[in-house]
Amino acid sequence: MGTQLTTGSTIELRELQPEQWDTWYDVLLRAFGGVPEPSAERELYRELTQFDRSIAAWDGELCVGSAGAFRFAVTVPGGASVPAAGVTMVSVAATHRRRGILTSMMRRQLDDVRSWGEPLAVLTASEPAIYGRFGYGVGTFQLSAEIDTSRVRLSVPDGTDDVRLRYAEPADVVDACEAVYAALVPVRPGMLARVRPGWERVGVLDPEDGRDGASPLQCVLAERDGETVGYARFAIKPEWGVGGHKGEVLLRELAALDPAAESALYRFLFDIDLTSTLRMYGRPMDEAWQYRVSDIRRCRPRFRDGLYVRLVELGAALQARTYQAPVDVVFEVEDAFCPWNSGRWRLSGDAKGASCERTRDAADLSLSVRELGSAYLGGVSLASLAGAGQVRELRSGALAEASLGFGSVVAPWLPHGF
Ligand SMILES: CC(=O)SCCNC(=O)CCNC(=O)[C@H](O)C(C)(C)COP(=O)(O)OP(=O)(O)OC[C@H]1O[C@@H](n2cnc3c(N)ncnc32)[C@H](O)[C@@H]1OP(=O)(O)O
């Protein structure tokens, strides 16, 4: 079955076939400006593509659209790992834009995700304006900084000096780093478990033509009593000015099992000789270094939207997480794109577990599925969304109760793009 375009031509959506991958991927790259990717990156993404979960849009013989859905498992508040489709590689050829092709791909994809039994779909958006209409709400934010390390000092907690640091070849210590990553996955909502091989290689991808004057990727391991307790992956971009060095440390990834290990790694990054700037991007919003620096303003912190969350099976999604304070509320949910979620749902839950069932009882809160997606990982408060006019309180007290219950002590965070 095809989608009839306003121009009269018919677009066919079909499952991607392996031999079509190059054509399909070129359509995607062209939609992002057409700059070729380094071959190592292209090959890795070919390997990671799940053909039976990828859609190609065809106008006759022309491939004019792409969309994929990685199989992921996302940590939710309470620590459960919930199956989720990681929506990715979405594009429509500029010759065919704004005729409904994206909409038809999103329709098919969300029907597919439902049939796969995955209660969530998640994505990172090239532009925030695109996905709200399909029921996605922004669920995590991320922090970037550009720290003047010639002026800003970092204090460290007790125990930092007990952490030993050593350089290692990034590719040689992937397993040790992965063990640290795996230990952190259940702790922070939004983290992605490694459900398929290949993703561990994204972190050490370091094509020469992608370095832009910086060094090859470097890795420092943090160890205590012979155990790896953290790692940092970074590059150095040396630069000399008339007044001396102006080198930059470009942090790619940092993970640590405890505050002392984290501080040891950050102290190291602050103190590298011949550098005066530490640039980091996409860090957790609540990371401790912000509260240990002598001058947060000279760190130039910025935040932006991270992971967008779509509840595909609302009941299953809401009962897969726990609630940090008891909640017993009836939601009146509007979901025009996935109408099977529309209607009234009673959510009863606490820190131990939850149930979410259809009900005929009177509604306490009225909202769309997008707001539930935003609040789902605990990073956006329902009360804030009510302040924005997007949640309506119908029973006095229900908003405070639900806002508190949905919150998370740890800020949700997406550890890497996809
Ligand atoms: C998860 C990811 O992979 S994110 C990557 C998304 N891809 C890109 O940004 C690459 C460049 N852009 C593109 O390829 C295309 O423009 C797409 C995929 C964003 C949109 O595809 P289209 O086929 O043009 O979208 P479609 O015609 O179905 O539009 C549906 C609606 O979304 C709106 N819309 C589409 N793109 C945008 C946008 N970039 N900004 C704001 N609104 C948009 C349309 O105006 C339309 O609104 P309407 O229903 O009120 O008329």
The ligand as an SDF file (V2000), in Angstrom:
LIG
                    3D

 51 53  0  0  0  0  0  0  0  0999 V2000
   15.4630   10.9470   14.9950 C   0  0  0  0  0  0  0  0  0  0  0  0
   16.1230   11.6160   13.8260 C   0  0  0  0  0  0  0  0  0  0  0  0
   16.7020   10.9410   13.0040 O   0  0  0  0  0  0  0  0  0  0  0  0
   16.0830   13.3080   13.6860 S   0  0  0  0  0  0  0  0  0  0  0  0
   16.5420   13.6750   12.0070 C   0  0  0  0  0  0  0  0  0  0  0  0
   15.4290   14.3110   11.2050 C   0  0  0  0  0  0  0  0  0  0  0  0
   15.9680   14.5710    9.8660 N   0  0  0  0  0  0  0  0  0  0  0  0
   16.4340   15.7860    9.4720 C   0  0  0  0  0  0  0  0  0  0  0  0
   16.3910   16.7790   10.1920 O   0  0  0  0  0  0  0  0  0  0  0  0
   17.0350   15.8560    8.0780 C   0  0  0  0  0  0  0  0  0  0  0  0
   16.5180   17.0680    7.2820 C   0  0  0  0  0  0  0  0  0  0  0  0
   15.0610   17.1340    7.2140 N   0  0  0  0  0  0  0  0  0  0  0  0
   14.3110   16.1730    6.6020 C   0  0  0  0  0  0  0  0  0  0  0  0
   14.7990   15.1680    6.1310 O   0  0  0  0  0  0  0  0  0  0  0  0
   12.8110   16.3980    6.5000 C   0  0  0  0  0  0  0  0  0  0  0  0
   12.5820   17.7680    6.3420 O   0  0  0  0  0  0  0  0  0  0  0  0
   12.0130   15.8910    7.7210 C   0  0  0  0  0  0  0  0  0  0  0  0
   12.2670   14.3900    7.8880 C   0  0  0  0  0  0  0  0  0  0  0  0
   12.4340   16.6090    9.0070 C   0  0  0  0  0  0  0  0  0  0  0  0
   10.5190   16.1770    7.5020 C   0  0  0  0  0  0  0  0  0  0  0  0
   10.0160   15.3610    6.4560 O   0  0  0  0  0  0  0  0  0  0  0  0
    8.7190   15.7720    5.6270 P   0  0  0  0  0  0  0  0  0  0  0  0
    8.3500   14.5900    4.7790 O   0  0  0  0  0  0  0  0  0  0  0  0
    8.9380   17.0670    4.9720 O   0  0  0  0  0  0  0  0  0  0  0  0
    7.6290   15.9460    6.7930 O   0  0  0  0  0  0  0  0  0  0  0  0
    6.0290   15.9050    6.6040 P   0  0  0  0  0  0  0  0  0  0  0  0
    5.6810   16.4590    5.2480 O   0  0  0  0  0  0  0  0  0  0  0  0
    5.5000   14.5730    6.9330 O   0  0  0  0  0  0  0  0  0  0  0  0
    5.6270   16.9570    7.7310 O   0  0  0  0  0  0  0  0  0  0  0  0
    4.6660   16.6970    8.7150 C   0  0  0  0  0  0  0  0  0  0  0  0
    4.4310   17.9480    9.5160 C   0  0  0  0  0  0  0  0  0  0  0  0
    5.6350   18.2850   10.2060 O   0  0  0  0  0  0  0  0  0  0  0  0
    6.0310   19.6120    9.8900 C   0  0  0  0  0  0  0  0  0  0  0  0
    7.4950   19.6150    9.7910 N   0  0  0  0  0  0  0  0  0  0  0  0
    8.2670   18.7800    9.0800 C   0  0  0  0  0  0  0  0  0  0  0  0
    9.5520   19.0870    9.2400 N   0  0  0  0  0  0  0  0  0  0  0  0
    9.6020   20.1380   10.0790 C   0  0  0  0  0  0  0  0  0  0  0  0
   10.6670   20.9070   10.6050 C   0  0  0  0  0  0  0  0  0  0  0  0
   11.9380   20.6390   10.2910 N   0  0  0  0  0  0  0  0  0  0  0  0
   10.3530   21.9250   11.4470 N   0  0  0  0  0  0  0  0  0  0  0  0
    9.0540   22.1990   11.7580 C   0  0  0  0  0  0  0  0  0  0  0  0
    8.0110   21.4910   11.2710 N   0  0  0  0  0  0  0  0  0  0  0  0
    8.2900   20.4750   10.4440 C   0  0  0  0  0  0  0  0  0  0  0  0
    5.4030   19.8800    8.5450 C   0  0  0  0  0  0  0  0  0  0  0  0
    5.2640   21.2590    8.3090 O   0  0  0  0  0  0  0  0  0  0  0  0
    4.0840   19.1670    8.6720 C   0  0  0  0  0  0  0  0  0  0  0  0
    3.2310   19.9860    9.4580 O   0  0  0  0  0  0  0  0  0  0  0  0
    1.6200   19.9780    9.2190 P   0  0  0  0  0  0  0  0  0  0  0  0
    1.1810   18.5600    9.4850 O   0  0  0  0  0  0  0  0  0  0  0  0
    1.1300   20.9550   10.2340 O   0  0  0  0  0  0  0  0  0  0  0  0
    1.4310   20.3630    7.7980 O   0  0  0  0  0  0  0  0  0  0  0  0
  1  2  1  0
  2  3  2  0
  2  4  1  0
  4  5  1  0
  5  6  1  0
  6  7  1  0
  7  8  1  0
  8  9  2  0
  8 10  1  0
 10 11  1  0
 11 12  1  0
 12 13  1  0
 13 14  2  0
 13 15  1  0
 15 16  1  0
 15 17  1  0
 17 18  1  0
 17 19  1  0
 17 20  1  0
 20 21  1  0
 21 22  1  0
 22 23  2  0
 22 24  1  0
 22 25  1  0
 25 26  1  0
 26 27  2  0
 26 28  1  0
 26 29  1  0
 29 30  1  0
 30 31  1  0
 31 32  1  0
 31 46  1  0
 32 33  1  0
 33 34  1  0
 33 44  1  0
 34 35  1  0
 34 43  1  0
 35 36  2  0
 36 37  1  0
 37 38  1  0
 37 43  2  0
 38 39  1  0
 38 40  2  0
 40 41  1  0
 41 42  2  0
 42 43  1  0
 44 45  1  0
 44 46  1  0
 46 47  1  0
 47 48  1  0
 48 49  2  0
 48 50  1  0
 48 51  1  0
M  END
$$$$
